[in-house]
Amino acid sequence: MPRRGPGGGGPMAGMGMPAEKSLNFGPSAKRLLGRMRSERMGLAVVVTLGIISVLLTVLGPRILGWATNIIFEGILGRQLPAGITQQQAIDGLRAQGNDSFANLLSGMTVIPGAGVDFTRLGQVLLLALGLYLLSSVFGWLQGRLLNTIVQRTIYRLREEVEHKLHRLPLSYLDRHQRGEVLSRVTNDIDNISQTLQQTLSQSLVSLLTVVGVLTMMLLTSPLLALVALVAVPLSLVVTTMIAKRSQPRFVAQWRATGELNGQIEETFTGHSLVKVFGQQPAVERRFVDKNDELFRASFGAQFVSGIIMPSMMFIGNLTYVAIAVVGGLRVSTGSMSLGDVQAFIQYSRMFTQPLTQLASMANVLQSGVASAERVFELLDAEEQSPDPEPAQTVRDPHGRVEFDHVSFSYTRDKPLITDLSLVASPGQTVAIVGPTGAGKTTLVNLIMRFYELDGGRILLDGVDTAQMTREDLRSRIGMVLQDTWLFGGTIRDNIAYGRPDATEAEIHRAAEVSYVDRFVQALPDGYDTLIDDEGSNVSAGEKQLITIARAFLAQPSLLILDEATSSVDTRTEVLVQQAMAALRAERTSFVIAHRLSTIRDADLILVMEDGSIVEQGTHDELLAAGGAYAALYQSQFAGATTD
């Protein structure tokens, strides 16, 4: 449908879009996570499974520390003479002046003369293996359940967005590029899904690991735990500083993605127009500029946020060195066993790794929240006014349409239709003519309630259309547009779109009266011929005939034809006019036409200029009056007469 409101235009329209506001990270992230409230029980199970898995994992290094002690104590015990106690061996070493070795032995349990106890070692290793296997099983169950919860959440989000699109007024789609809206409901939602999948599971495991490992470190050595904890505030400071710089870049990245999608969509929609006017170089330049903007935004976001991981690894390595030095000194003094130091070194790695993961997920989370805010902006957009409750309906449909002092404007400061009144009686054919921008299409859009009136009312069979549900109102109206829209499927499916319960005979009858049957019979698959959503495998005239057949099949009480025969050849136009004349006998018809030859037999012709009806009457009456209609008629046929 041709749109006259803000944002309408050709394929090259809407290239410049307003910049989005800065990302409000905290509230947007909270709102995104709040959408999972209905999964509270499942999330509780996920947390429980995560706790069990992490608990088993953090016990592993302690068990392996026991194995290290068994091996080390066995090696040292073999070096001592058999038949003496550990204390006797320590006293003998001190008497020899070997205090370092004596201090080392004092922190262990050694049997002089005995070697490695391989039976005990095997039992400890089997215990560690069992713990890690159980941890993996619980971790797998936790990940599977969390993935199910995330997918259900995204499913509900997609469903909500789909329903929201149906509640948005046509003016919203007028103000936004279709490609940009599509980017919000596809790319951005996909990015949210990936973000939740990547961050929730890892974040939960990382947080639980930090708590569990910190507990084990404190139990193992409070001094070494204090050394490890120095890395926490340092990591937070580094992550926060980097995140602040990457956050606006992610907003710019997804805004540029939406704008680029909008440009690509409109360029391919108007591909023929681009070629006709030789605008390929200009389109390519705009694409290169917008693609370059997206590249810079994406590169900046990924580069800045990518600094987080190496920064955290550097801090983790410093912590590792500090723990190794302090732990080695404590082993040498007998304050700790070698197995405890080894376990602590493993804990330090386990401690810094989740911190690094949390930091590296910051860029993913920021990207996802940036997309979430774009989706929330769509969900928060002002909706069309709700249908009245209780709604009125037409009890005895005849197709009488009355405009009662109607006023309308797309923008408040530019009135388009002011104080318009007219009556279309049942069975009448009302033709609307006038120059471009006079308000012809707007008039029928108001009948369909695609836009709400600023003043006055429109009555259908005496019932105010504003008091009817939109579904009830539109079910009584058949509309054939200047822009022919077909859907992916068979020709039969496209004809039956207006009445899915129509019988095969009714579909064929509608096709016959609209002369679709004439060309369908020549197709190899007939009515089962598949056409794509652009209808590129049928001609423009054939597409228009299919849309006319669709309207005929719906059997509406009110028929609206917006340049419905503009793409039909002259011979077919005569046949279609004859068919429509028979079909209009029992219904009111509004016909918007530029070719005045198509509306000579109309019962009433309305001539519009600047949103007002300046003349009305029959074809002969208006010609005789010598006014605006006569001027239009003469301008249309003067060229042919001169030739």
C-alpha positions in Angstrom: 0.0 0.0 0.0 1.3 3.4 -0.8 2.0 5.3 2.4 1.6 9.0 2.7 2.6 9.3 6.2 6.0 10.2 7.7 8.7 7.8 6.6 7.1 6.8 3.4 9.0 6.9 0.2 10.8 5.0 -2.4 13.6 2.5 -2.1 16.2 5.1 -1.4 14.2 6.7 1.5 15.1 6.5 5.2 18.9 6.3 4.8 19.5 8.6 7.8 18.3 7.4 11.1 18.5 9.1 14.5 21.1 7.9 16.9 19.9 5.7 19.7 20.2 6.8 23.3 23.0 5.4 25.4 22.6 1.9 26.8 21.1 1.9 30.3 22.9 -1.3 31.2 21.7 -2.1 34.7 17.9 -1.7 34.3 18.0 -3.4 30.9 20.0 -6.4 32.2 17.7 -6.7 35.2 14.6 -6.6 32.9 16.1 -9.2 30.6 16.8 -11.6 33.5 13.4 -10.8 34.9 11.8 -12.5 31.9 13.0 -15.8 33.4 10.8 -15.4 36.6 8.4 -18.1 35.4 11.3 -20.6 35.3 12.1 -20.2 39.1 11.7 -23.8 39.9 13.9 -24.9 37.0 16.5 -22.3 37.9 16.5 -23.6 41.5 17.3 -27.1 40.2 20.0 -25.6 38.0 21.6 -23.9 40.9 21.4 -27.1 43.0 23.0 -29.1 40.3 25.7 -26.4 39.8 26.5 -26.4 43.5 26.9 -30.2 43.6 29.1 -30.2 40.4 31.3 -27.4 41.7 31.6 -28.9 45.1 32.8 -32.2 43.6 35.2 -30.3 41.4 36.8 -28.2 44.2 37.3 -31.3 46.3 39.5 -32.8 43.5 42.7 -30.8 44.1 42.5 -31.6 47.8 42.3 -35.3 47.0 45.1 -35.0 44.5 47.1 -33.2 47.2 46.8 -36.3 49.3 48.2 -38.4 46.4 51.1 -36.0 46.1 51.8 -36.3 49.8 51.7 -40.1 49.6 54.3 -40.1 46.8 56.5 -37.5 48.4 56.4 -39.0 51.8 57.2 -42.4 50.4 60.3 -41.0 48.5 61.5 -39.3 51.7 60.8 -42.4 53.9 62.9 -44.6 51.6 65.9 -42.3 52.3 65.6 -42.8 56.1 66.9 -45.8 57.9 64.3 -48.4 58.8 63.4 -49.3 62.4 63.3 -45.8 63.8 60.4 -43.4 64.3 59.8 -40.2 62.4 60.6 -38.1 65.5 63.9 -40.0 66.0 64.8 -39.3 62.4 64.0 -35.6 62.9 66.1 -35.4 66.1 69.0 -37.1 64.3 68.9 -34.6 61.5 68.9 -31.7 63.9 71.8 -33.2 65.7 73.6 -33.3 62.4 72.8 -29.6 61.8 70.4 -30.4 58.9 67.6 -28.2 60.2 66.1 -27.6 56.8 65.5 -31.3 56.1 64.2 -31.7 59.7 61.7 -28.9 59.3 60.5 -30.5 56.0 59.9 -33.8 57.7 58.1 -32.2 60.7 55.3 -31.1 58.3 54.7 -34.7 57.0 53.8 -38.2 58.1 56.7 -40.4 57.1 57.5 -44.0 57.9 61.3 -44.3 57.8 62.5 -47.1 55.5 59.1 -47.5 53.8 58.5 -46.6 50.2 55.4 -45.4 48.3 52.2 -47.0 49.5 50.8 -47.8 46.0 47.6 -49.4 47.4 46.6 -46.3 49.2 47.8 -44.1 46.3 45.5 -46.1 43.9 42.5 -45.7 46.2 43.1 -41.9 46.4 43.4 -41.6 42.6 40.2 -43.7 42.1 38.4 -41.4 44.5 39.6 -38.3 42.6 38.5 -39.9 39.3 35.0 -40.7 40.7 34.6 -37.1 42.0 35.5 -35.7 38.6 33.2 -38.1 36.7 30.2 -37.3 39.0 31.0 -33.5 38.7 30.9 -33.9 34.9 27.5 -35.7 35.0 26.0 -33.0 37.3 27.5 -30.3 35.1 26.0 -31.8 32.0 22.6 -32.1 33.6 22.8 -28.5 34.8 23.9 -27.2 31.3 21.1 -29.1 29.6 18.4 -27.9 31.9 19.6 -24.3 31.7 19.7 -24.5 27.9 16.1 -25.6 28.0 15.1 -22.7 30.2 16.9 -20.2 28.0 15.3 -21.5 24.8 11.8 -21.4 26.5 12.5 -17.8 27.5 13.6 -16.8 24.0 10.6 -18.6 22.6 8.3 -16.5 24.8 10.2 -13.4 23.8 9.8 -14.1 20.1 6.1 -14.8 20.6 5.7 -11.6 22.5 7.5 -9.6 19.8 5.3 -11.3 17.1 2.1 -10.3 19.0 3.5 -6.8 19.5 4.0 -6.3 15.8 0.4 -7.1 15.2 -0.6 -4.5 17.8 1.6 -1.7 16.5 -0.1 1.0 14.5 0.7 1.5 10.8 2.3 4.8 11.7 5.1 3.0 13.6 6.1 1.0 10.5 5.9 4.3 8.5 8.5 5.8 10.8 10.9 2.9 10.8 12.7 1.1 8.0 11.4 -2.4 7.5 15.0 -3.8 7.5 15.7 -2.1 10.8 12.6 -3.6 12.4 13.5 -7.0 10.9 17.0 -6.7 12.4 15.4 -6.1 15.9 13.2 -9.2 15.6 15.8 -11.5 14.1 19.4 -10.4 14.7 18.9 -8.8 18.1 16.8 -11.7 19.4 19.3 -14.2 18.2 22.1 -12.2 19.9 20.1 -12.2 23.1 19.7 -16.0 22.9 23.4 -16.5 22.3 24.2 -14.2 25.2 22.0 -16.0 27.7 23.3 -19.3 26.6 26.9 -18.3 26.9 26.8 -16.1 30.0 24.2 -17.7 32.3 25.7 -21.2 32.5 29.3 -19.9 32.7 28.5 -17.1 35.1 26.7 -19.5 37.4 29.5 -22.1 37.4 32.2 -19.3 37.7 30.5 -17.7 40.7 30.0 -21.0 42.4 33.6 -22.0 41.6 34.9 -18.7 43.1 32.9 -19.3 46.3 33.9 -23.0 46.6 37.5 -22.5 45.7 37.8 -19.5 48.1 36.4 -21.7 50.9 38.9 -24.5 50.2 41.8 -22.0 50.0 40.9 -20.5 53.4 40.7 -24.0 54.9 44.0 -25.0 53.3 46.0 -21.8 54.1 44.6 -18.4 55.2 47.9 -16.7 54.4 48.0 -17.9 50.8 44.3 -17.2 50.5 45.0 -13.6 51.4 47.7 -13.5 48.7 45.2 -14.8 46.1 42.5 -12.4 47.2 44.6 -9.4 46.3 43.8 -10.2 42.6 40.1 -9.7 43.1 39.9 -5.9 43.6 42.6 -5.5 41.0 40.6 -7.6 38.5 37.4 -5.7 39.2 39.1 -2.3 38.7 40.6 -3.4 35.3 37.3 -5.0 34.1 35.2 -2.0 35.1 37.6 0.5 33.4 37.6 -1.5 30.1 33.8 -2.2 30.2 33.0 1.5 30.5 34.9 2.1 27.2 33.4 -0.9 25.3 29.8 -0.4 26.4 28.9 2.5 24.0 30.7 0.8 21.2 28.4 -2.2 21.4 25.4 0.1 21.2 26.8 1.6 18.1 27.6 -1.8 16.6 24.0 -3.0 16.9 22.6 0.3 15.8 24.8 0.2 12.7 23.8 -3.4 12.1 20.1 -2.4 12.0 20.8 0.5 9.7 22.8 -1.6 7.3 20.1 -4.2 7.2 17.5 -1.5 6.5 19.6 -0.2 3.6 20.2 -3.6 2.1 16.5 -4.5 2.4 15.3 -1.4 0.7 18.0 -1.6 -2.0 17.1 -5.1 -3.0 13.3 -4.3 -2.8 13.9 -1.5 -5.3 16.6 -3.3 -7.3 15.0 -2.6 -10.6 14.6 1.1 -9.8 18.2 1.4 -8.8 19.3 -0.1 -12.2 16.8 2.0 -14.2 18.2 5.3 -12.7 21.8 4.1 -12.8 22.2 4.5 -9.0 24.4 1.5 -8.5 27.5 3.6 -7.8 25.6 5.8 -5.3 24.1 2.7 -3.6 27.5 1.0 -3.4 29.0 4.2 -1.9 26.3 4.3 0.7 26.8 0.6 1.4 30.5 1.0 1.8 30.1 4.0 4.1 27.5 2.2 6.3 29.5 -1.1 6.2 32.6 0.8 7.2 30.7 2.4 10.1 29.7 -1.1 11.2 33.2 -2.3 10.8 34.6 0.5 13.0 32.0 0.0 15.6 32.4 -3.8 15.7 36.2 -3.6 15.7 36.2 -1.0 18.5 33.8 -3.0 20.6 35.6 -6.3 20.2 39.1 -4.8 20.5 38.4 -2.9 23.7 36.5 -5.7 25.3 39.1 -8.2 24.1 41.7 -6.5 26.3 39.9 -7.9 29.3 41.0 -11.5 28.9 44.8 -10.9 28.5 44.7 -8.4 31.4 43.0 -11.0 33.6 45.5 -13.6 32.6 48.4 -11.3 33.4 46.9 -10.7 36.9 46.4 -14.4 37.3 50.0 -15.2 36.4 51.3 -12.6 39.0 49.1 -14.3 41.6 50.4 -17.7 40.6 54.0 -16.6 41.0 53.3 -15.1 44.4 51.6 -18.2 45.7 54.4 -20.5 44.4 57.1 -18.4 46.2 55.2 -18.1 49.5 54.1 -21.7 49.4 57.6 -23.0 48.7 58.9 -21.0 51.7 56.2 -22.5 53.9 57.0 -26.1 52.8 60.6 -25.5 53.5 59.8 -24.5 57.1 57.4 -27.4 57.6 54.4 -25.1 57.9 52.6 -26.8 54.9 52.9 -30.1 53.1 53.9 -30.2 49.5 50.5 -31.7 48.6 48.7 -28.7 50.2 50.8 -26.3 48.2 50.2 -28.2 45.1 46.4 -28.2 45.8 46.6 -24.5 46.6 48.3 -23.8 43.3 45.6 -25.6 41.5 43.0 -23.7 43.5 44.7 -20.4 42.5 44.3 -21.4 38.9 40.7 -22.4 39.5 40.2 -19.1 41.3 41.6 -16.9 38.6 40.0 -18.9 35.7 36.4 -18.1 36.7 37.3 -14.5 37.3 38.9 -14.4 33.9 35.8 -16.0 32.4 33.5 -13.5 34.2 35.5 -10.7 32.8 35.6 -12.1 29.3 31.9 -12.5 29.4 31.4 -8.9 30.1 31.7 -8.0 26.4 29.2 -10.8 25.4 26.8 -9.6 28.1 27.1 -5.9 27.0 26.4 -6.9 23.4 23.4 -9.0 24.5 22.0 -6.2 26.7 22.5 -3.7 23.9 20.3 -6.0 21.7 17.8 -6.5 24.5 17.3 -2.7 24.8 16.6 -2.5 21.1 14.0 -5.3 21.5 12.5 -3.6 24.6 12.2 -0.4 22.7 10.0 -2.2 20.2 8.0 -3.9 23.0 7.6 -0.5 24.7 6.4 1.3 21.5 3.0 2.9 21.7 0.4 0.4 20.5 -2.8 1.1 18.6 -5.8 1.9 20.7 -7.4 -1.3 22.1 -10.7 -2.5 20.7 -13.7 -1.3 22.7 -15.4 -3.5 25.2 -18.2 -4.3 24.7 -17.8 -3.8 20.9 -20.6 -3.0 18.6 -21.2 -4.9 15.4 -23.2 -4.6 12.2 -26.4 -6.6 12.5 -27.8 -6.0 9.0 -24.9 -5.4 6.6 -25.6 -3.5 3.4 -22.4 -1.5 2.9 -23.5 2.0 3.7 -20.5 4.2 4.5 -20.8 7.6 6.0 -18.0 10.1 6.7 -19.3 12.5 9.4 -17.2 15.6 9.7 -13.9 13.6 9.6 -10.6 15.3 10.3 -7.2 13.7 10.1 -3.5 14.5 9.9 -0.3 12.5 9.9 1.4 15.2 11.9 -0.4 17.7 14.1 1.0 20.8 12.4 0.0 19.7 8.9 -3.7 19.0 8.6 -4.6 16.7 5.7 -8.3 16.0 5.9 -10.5 18.6 7.5 -14.3 18.4 8.2 -15.0 15.9 5.4 -18.5 14.5 5.1 -19.9 12.1 2.5 -22.3 9.2 2.2 -21.8 6.1 0.0 -25.1 4.3 -0.4 -25.3 0.5 -0.5 -24.4 -0.9 -3.9 -22.9 2.4 -5.1 -19.5 2.6 -6.8 -17.7 5.6 -5.4 -14.6 6.7 -7.4 -12.0 8.9 -5.8 -9.7 11.0 -8.0 -7.3 13.8 -7.5 -3.7 14.8 -7.8 -0.9 12.9 -5.9 -1.0 13.7 -2.2 -4.7 14.8 -2.2 -5.6 12.2 0.4 -7.2 9.5 -1.8 -5.4 6.5 -0.2 -5.6 8.1 3.2 -9.4 8.1 2.9 -9.6 4.3 2.4 -6.9 3.8 5.1 -9.3 5.6 7.5 -12.1 3.3 6.6 -9.9 0.3 7.4 -8.8 2.0 10.7 -5.2 1.7 9.8 -5.1 5.2 11.3 -7.3 6.8 14.0 -9.3 9.9 13.3 -8.4 13.3 14.8 -12.1 14.3 14.7 -15.5 13.2 13.5 -16.5 9.6 12.8 -16.9 7.0 10.1 -20.1 4.9 10.1 -20.6 1.5 8.5 -24.3 0.6 8.2 -24.9 3.1 11.0 -22.3 1.7 13.4 -19.3 3.9 14.4 -16.2 1.9 13.1 -14.3 3.1 16.2 -16.8 1.1 18.3 -16.2 -2.1 16.3 -13.3 -4.5 16.7 -10.7 -4.1 14.0 -11.1 -7.8 13.1 -14.9 -7.4 12.7 -14.5 -4.3 10.7 -11.9 -5.6 8.3 -13.6 -8.9 7.8 -16.4 -7.0 6.1 -14.0 -5.2 3.7 -12.2 -6.6 0.7 -9.2 -4.6 -0.5 -7.1 -4.8 -3.6 -4.0 -2.6 -3.5 -1.9 -0.9 -6.1 1.1 -2.8 -4.6 0.3 -6.5 -5.2 1.4 -8.7 -2.3 1.7 -12.4 -2.7 2.9 -15.0 -0.2 5.1 -18.0 -0.6 2.9 -20.9 -1.6 0.6 -22.1 -4.4 -1.7 -19.9 -6.5 -4.6 -21.7 -4.7 -3.2 -20.7 -1.3 -2.9 -17.1 -2.3 -6.4 -16.9 -3.6 -7.8 -18.6 -0.5 -5.8 -16.4 1.8 -8.9 -14.2 2.5 -11.1 -17.3 3.2 -9.1 -20.3 4.2 -12.3 -22.4 4.6 -13.3 -21.8 1.0 -14.2 -24.9 -1.1 -12.3 -25.8 -4.3 -15.4 -24.8 -6.4 -15.5 -21.3 -4.7 -11.8 -20.8 -5.4 -12.2 -21.8 -9.0 -15.2 -19.5 -9.4 -13.3 -16.5 -8.0 -10.4 -17.3 -10.3 -12.8 -17.5 -13.3 -14.6 -14.2 -12.7 -11.2 -12.4 -12.2 -9.7 -14.2 -15.3 -7.0 -15.9 -13.2 -8.2 -19.2 -14.5 -7.3 -18.1 -18.1 -3.5 -18.1 -17.4 -3.5 -20.7 -14.7 -4.7 -23.4 -17.1 -1.7 -22.8 -19.2 0.7 -23.5 -16.3 2.1 -27.1 -16.0 1.0 -27.4 -12.3 -2.2 -25.3 -12.6 -3.4 -24.0 -9.3 -0.6 -26.0 -7.5 2.0 -23.7 -9.2 4.4 -22.5 -6.5 5.1 -18.8 -6.4 7.6 -17.0 -4.2 6.7 -14.2 -1.7 7.6 -11.6 -4.3 5.7 -13.3 -7.1 8.6 -13.1 -9.4 7.6 -16.1 -11.5 4.3 -14.5 -12.6 3.8 -11.2 -14.5 2.7 -8.0 -12.8 -0.7 -8.2 -14.4 -1.1 -11.8 -13.3 -0.2 -10.9 -9.8 -2.8 -8.2 -9.7 -5.4 -10.6 -11.0 -4.6 -13.1 -8.2 -5.1 -10.3 -5.6 -8.4 -9.4 -7.2 -9.5 -13.1 -7.1 -8.5 -13.1 -3.4 -10.8 -10.1 -2.7 -13.7 -11.7 -4.8 -13.5 -14.9 -2.8 -13.8 -13.1 0.5 -17.3 -11.8 -0.6 -17.1 -8.6 1.5 -19.9 -6.1 1.9 -17.5 -3.2 1.1 -14.9 -3.4 -1.6 -11.9 -1.0 -1.9 -9.9 -1.0 -5.1 -6.7 1.2 -4.9 -5.6 1.4 -8.5 -6.4 -2.3 -8.7 -6.1 -2.5 -12.5 -3.0 -0.4 -12.9 -0.8 -3.4 -14.0 -3.4 -5.0 -16.2 -3.2 -4.7 -20.0 -6.0 -2.8 -21.8 -7.9 -5.9 -23.0 -7.8 -7.6 -19.6 -8.8 -4.3 -17.9 -12.1 -4.3 -19.9 -12.8 -7.9 -18.9 -12.0 -7.2 -15.2 -14.2 -4.1 -15.2 -17.1 -6.2 -16.5 -16.5 -8.8 -13.8 -16.3 -6.2 -11.1 -19.4 -4.5 -12.3 -21.3 -7.7 -11.7 -19.7 -8.3 -8.3 -20.4 -4.7 -7.2 -24.1 -5.1 -7.6 -24.6 -6.1 -3.9 -21.8 -4.1 -2.3 -20.5 -0.6 -1.9 -17.2 0.0 -3.7 -14.5 2.6 -3.3 -12.3 2.9 -6.3 -9.1 5.0 -6.3 -8.1 5.6 -9.9 -5.7 7.8 -11.9 -6.9 6.6 -15.3 -10.2 8.3 -15.5 -11.4 6.0 -18.3 -11.8 3.3 -15.7 -14.4 5.1 -13.6 -16.8 6.6 -16.1 -19.6 4.4 -15.0 -19.1 5.1 -11.3 -22.3 6.2 -9.4 -20.4 8.9 -7.6 -17.1 10.5 -8.4 -15.3 12.5 -5.6 -12.6 14.9 -6.7 -10.1 15.6 -3.8 -7.6 18.3 -3.4 -5.5 18.9 -0.3 -7.7 16.5 1.8 -11.0 18.1 0.9 -13.7 17.1 -1.6 -13.9 19.9 -4.1 -16.3 18.3 -6.5 -18.7 15.3 -6.6 -21.1 13.9 -9.1 -21.2 11.6 -12.1 -18.8 11.6 -14.9 -21.1 13.5 -17.3 -22.1 16.0 -14.5 -18.5 16.8 -13.6 -17.4 17.3 -17.2 -20.4 19.6 -17.8 -19.4 21.6 -14.7 -16.0 22.4 -16.3 -14.2 22.3 -12.9 -11.3 20.4 -11.4 -12.5 17.0 -12.8 -12.8 18.4 -16.3 -9.3 19.8 -16.0 -7.9 16.4 -14.9 -9.8 14.7 -17.7 -8.6 17.1 -20.4 -5.0 16.9 -19.1 -5.1 13.1 -19.3 -6.5 12.9 -22.8 -5.1 16.1 -24.4 -1.9 14.4 -25.3 -3.6 11.5 -27.1 -5.8 14.0 -29.0 -2.8 16.1 -30.1 -1.0 13.1 -31.3 
